[in-house]
Amino acid sequence: MKEIFIIAEIGINHCGDLDVAKQLVLAAKDIGADAVKFQKRDIDQVYSREFLASPRESQWGSTQRDQKERLEFGKEEYQEIAHFCKCAGIEWFASAWDKNSQKFLRQFDLKFNKIASPMLSHHPLLELAAEEKRHTFISTGMHSIDEIAAAVQIFESYDCPYELMHCCSVYPMSVDKANLRAITTLQGKFMCDVGYSGHETGLAISVAAAALGITSLERHITLDRAMPGSDQAASVEPGGFKRLVTMVRAVQGAMGDGVKTVLDEEKPIRRKLAPLEFPYVE
């Protein structure tokens, strides 16, 4: 069984600050994550002009555009992120929210792609990602089985490696919305690897997902859940994330192969403890 691939989603929790992004990269490396993930948007492609002009008070200004623009890194910042991650010894990639952003990310020759849940029905974007034939993590929040099947068909038609990720797109998610049995539903329906992208507070749900045979686990990472931003409340601080990684690795190691046998370590204990009339016979 391959080890669960653990993704520390930085997303936009860097608050537009490259130094914060670097701190999060180092934290992810320290906790034992396999990769960090960012988000990339061309905001004029993703949002309407009316929405961007609408009011939103934030530390960056008074409109939605002010906030969205300040959260986006450009070429120079991502070049620095690429170099920093290489020096730190951790993989990085990003979820593109539009075709321009998917094309933008190609210059970095990343190992992975990610389809964010809101983009699952954006078939032109999916085709653009699938033609790259990079291993793609596909989050399934907010979408039906039929919609997931349509996305899977695109990746299979391009012979692009992928895995699905069970996800509930509520930030933060309450425990009763987790529906972890959907992991086995997706495994059975699509006969593919299935991961879990969690937005809950706490660690227990993600640890439970590890016991259901997930192949990847994605959680948002933050330096401080009190920092500004819509994802912070559903994020995990470095100390908690480190405990999560330890527990997930332990759970996966404890699952075993399911074959019931008498362990060599058990035999002398049985000889010592079992009644004489029920001896252990080799």
BATILUM-28451 format. One line per 8 residues: their letters; for each residue z, y, x of C-alpha. Coordinates in nm, 3 decimals. Layout:
% BATILUM-28451
a	Z Y X  ...
END
This chain:
% BATILUM-28451
mkeifiia	0.000 0.000 0.000  -0.099 0.334 0.147  0.164 0.601 0.180  0.180 0.863 -0.097  -0.010 1.174 0.015  0.227 1.467 -0.033  0.080 1.813 -0.096  0.289 2.128 -0.074
eiginhcg	0.110 2.371 -0.301  0.146 2.724 -0.165  -0.098 2.852 -0.427  -0.026 3.222 -0.464  0.343 3.193 -0.379  0.265 3.381 -0.057  0.257 3.700 -0.273  -0.043 3.826 -0.074
dldvakql	0.159 3.830 0.249  0.007 3.632 0.538  0.344 3.609 0.715  0.497 3.448 0.404  0.203 3.207 0.392  0.270 3.107 0.754  0.639 3.055 0.682  0.543 2.826 0.394
vlaakdig	0.304 2.631 0.617  0.580 2.575 0.873  0.824 2.477 0.599  0.574 2.225 0.461  0.525 2.076 0.807  0.901 2.054 0.858  0.964 1.874 0.529  0.703 1.610 0.608
adavkfqk	0.424 1.712 0.371  0.076 1.585 0.457  -0.107 1.902 0.354  -0.069 2.250 0.213  -0.289 2.384 -0.062  -0.389 2.738 -0.153  -0.588 2.884 -0.446  -0.907 3.086 -0.414
rdidqvys	-1.060 3.310 -0.681  -1.340 3.562 -0.711  -1.147 3.759 -0.968  -1.458 3.923 -1.114  -1.595 3.575 -1.186  -1.273 3.430 -1.323  -1.150 3.721 -1.536  -1.319 3.961 -1.774
reflaspr	-1.351 4.331 -1.695  -1.132 4.409 -1.996  -0.857 4.175 -1.879  -0.857 4.315 -1.526  -0.828 4.668 -1.662  -0.538 4.579 -1.891  -0.187 4.697 -1.798  0.045 4.483 -1.587
esqwgstq	0.333 4.637 -1.402  0.400 4.469 -1.069  0.493 4.550 -0.712  0.119 4.582 -0.644  0.028 4.834 -0.916  -0.004 4.889 -1.288  -0.305 4.675 -1.390  -0.402 4.310 -1.383
rdqkerle	-0.669 4.393 -1.123  -0.410 4.548 -0.893  -0.203 4.231 -0.904  -0.491 3.981 -0.881  -0.662 4.157 -0.591  -0.346 4.175 -0.383  -0.283 3.802 -0.426  -0.624 3.701 -0.293
fgkeeyqe	-0.683 3.626 0.074  -1.029 3.695 0.219  -1.224 3.553 0.510  -1.008 3.696 0.788  -0.685 3.573 0.631  -0.824 3.224 0.573  -0.957 3.210 0.929  -0.605 3.284 1.046
iahfckca	-0.461 3.025 0.806  -0.709 2.766 0.936  -0.610 2.836 1.296  -0.238 2.843 1.213  -0.250 2.510 1.026  -0.443 2.348 1.310  -0.179 2.464 1.560  0.099 2.347 1.326
giewfasa	-0.065 2.007 1.286  -0.102 2.003 0.910  -0.409 1.977 0.684  -0.492 2.259 0.446  -0.729 2.302 0.156  -0.763 2.512 -0.158  -0.853 2.485 -0.524  -1.155 2.702 -0.608
wdknsqkf	-1.151 2.863 -0.950  -1.518 2.961 -0.955  -1.848 2.873 -0.788  -1.839 3.165 -0.545  -1.499 3.051 -0.419  -1.616 2.692 -0.378  -1.905 2.816 -0.165  -1.667 3.042 0.028
lrqfdlkf	-1.445 2.748 0.123  -1.736 2.550 0.267  -1.730 2.756 0.587  -1.399 2.593 0.682  -1.529 2.233 0.660  -1.212 2.117 0.486  -1.123 1.751 0.448  -1.030 1.781 0.080
nkiaspml	-1.125 1.959 -0.242  -0.907 2.021 -0.544  -1.004 2.075 -0.906  -0.729 2.268 -1.081  -0.653 2.165 -1.439  -0.800 2.480 -1.600  -1.130 2.412 -1.423  -1.171 2.049 -1.534
shhpllel	-1.432 2.139 -1.797  -1.620 2.380 -1.568  -1.894 2.126 -1.496  -2.111 2.351 -1.275  -1.808 2.400 -1.048  -1.737 2.028 -1.049  -2.094 1.951 -0.952  -2.075 2.202 -0.667
aaeekrht	-1.760 2.035 -0.537  -1.888 1.680 -0.591  -2.207 1.738 -0.394  -1.992 1.806 -0.086  -1.863 1.445 -0.105  -1.516 1.543 0.017  -1.219 1.353 -0.120  -1.125 1.548 -0.432
fistgmhs	-0.793 1.566 -0.616  -0.861 1.625 -0.987  -0.573 1.757 -1.198  -0.590 1.660 -1.565  -0.353 1.900 -1.742  -0.463 2.049 -2.076  -0.749 1.798 -2.113  -0.818 1.490 -2.324
ideiaaav	-0.923 1.146 -2.204  -1.282 1.217 -2.309  -1.287 1.542 -2.112  -1.142 1.365 -1.809  -1.407 1.095 -1.843  -1.683 1.357 -1.838  -1.542 1.499 -1.514  -1.510 1.154 -1.359
qifesydc	-1.872 1.082 -1.446  -1.982 1.386 -1.245  -1.797 1.273 -0.933  -1.920 0.917 -0.967  -2.278 1.033 -1.015  -2.254 1.217 -0.681  -2.077 0.920 -0.517  -1.796 1.159 -0.427
pyelmhcc	-1.453 1.006 -0.357  -1.183 1.130 -0.594  -0.846 1.061 -0.743  -0.703 1.188 -1.068  -0.366 1.362 -1.091  -0.155 1.338 -1.403  -0.034 1.686 -1.489  0.134 1.881 -1.767
svypmsvd	0.029 2.245 -1.739  0.352 2.408 -1.852  0.534 2.633 -1.604  0.807 2.525 -1.572  0.777 2.194 -1.755  1.069 2.047 -1.949  1.155 1.682 -1.886  1.048 1.568 -2.233
kanlrait	0.690 1.684 -2.164  0.642 1.475 -1.847  0.485 1.171 -2.019  0.482 0.973 -1.695  0.341 0.668 -1.874  0.011 0.860 -1.876  -0.012 0.772 -1.506  -0.055 0.404 -1.591
tlqgkfmc	-0.289 0.501 -1.878  -0.519 0.683 -1.633  -0.495 0.400 -1.381  -0.598 0.148 -1.644  -0.869 0.358 -1.807  -1.048 0.477 -1.494  -0.951 0.206 -1.242  -0.894 0.468 -0.974
dvgysghe	-0.614 0.615 -0.768  -0.389 0.845 -0.969  -0.146 1.105 -0.836  0.102 1.339 -0.998  0.100 1.719 -0.995  0.440 1.836 -1.115  0.556 2.170 -1.253  0.909 2.072 -1.354
tglaisva	1.231 2.209 -1.215  1.425 1.953 -1.016  1.315 1.642 -0.832  1.386 1.341 -1.056  1.053 1.335 -1.242  0.852 1.337 -0.921  1.066 1.057 -0.776  1.011 0.854 -1.093
aaalgits	0.635 0.910 -1.063  0.649 0.756 -0.716  0.776 0.433 -0.873  0.467 0.415 -1.097  0.226 0.369 -0.810  0.096 0.722 -0.760  -0.118 0.780 -0.453  -0.054 1.153 -0.421
lerhitld	0.216 1.400 -0.517  0.171 1.775 -0.545  0.454 2.023 -0.597  0.459 2.400 -0.554  0.659 2.519 -0.254  0.836 2.854 -0.229  1.072 3.025 0.011  1.281 3.145 -0.283
rampgsdq	1.238 3.072 -0.654  1.354 3.427 -0.728  1.047 3.575 -0.558  0.794 3.747 -0.787  0.511 3.537 -0.927  0.428 3.317 -1.224  0.457 2.990 -1.029  0.789 3.049 -0.854
aasvepgg	1.008 2.907 -1.132  0.817 2.578 -1.121  0.836 2.559 -0.742  1.066 2.382 -0.497  1.244 2.553 -0.211  1.217 2.392 0.136  1.557 2.222 0.130  1.489 2.060 -0.205
fkrlvtmv	1.135 1.968 -0.103  1.267 1.791 0.206  1.502 1.584 -0.010  1.212 1.508 -0.243  0.994 1.378 0.041  1.280 1.159 0.167  1.339 1.013 -0.180  0.971 0.955 -0.253
ravqgamg	0.921 0.773 0.077  1.232 0.563 0.008  1.121 0.472 -0.345  0.774 0.370 -0.231  0.922 0.159 0.048  1.157 -0.009 -0.200  0.884 -0.117 -0.445  0.781 -0.421 -0.242
dgvktvld	0.506 -0.664 -0.342  0.665 -0.798 -0.660  0.680 -1.159 -0.536  1.022 -1.313 -0.602  1.137 -1.511 -0.296  1.460 -1.603 -0.120  1.488 -1.376 0.178  1.583 -1.519 0.515
eekpirrk	1.869 -1.270 0.515  1.996 -1.414 0.184  2.010 -1.781 0.292  2.326 -1.771 0.507  2.497 -1.559 0.241  2.415 -1.817 -0.025  2.547 -2.098 0.196  2.868 -1.905 0.232
laplefpy	2.916 -1.787 -0.125  2.751 -2.045 -0.355  2.965 -2.329 -0.503  2.941 -2.660 -0.315  2.775 -2.833 -0.611  2.486 -2.583 -0.598  2.390 -2.582 -0.229  2.084 -2.408 -0.097
ve	1.822 -2.661 0.015  1.562 -2.546 0.266
END
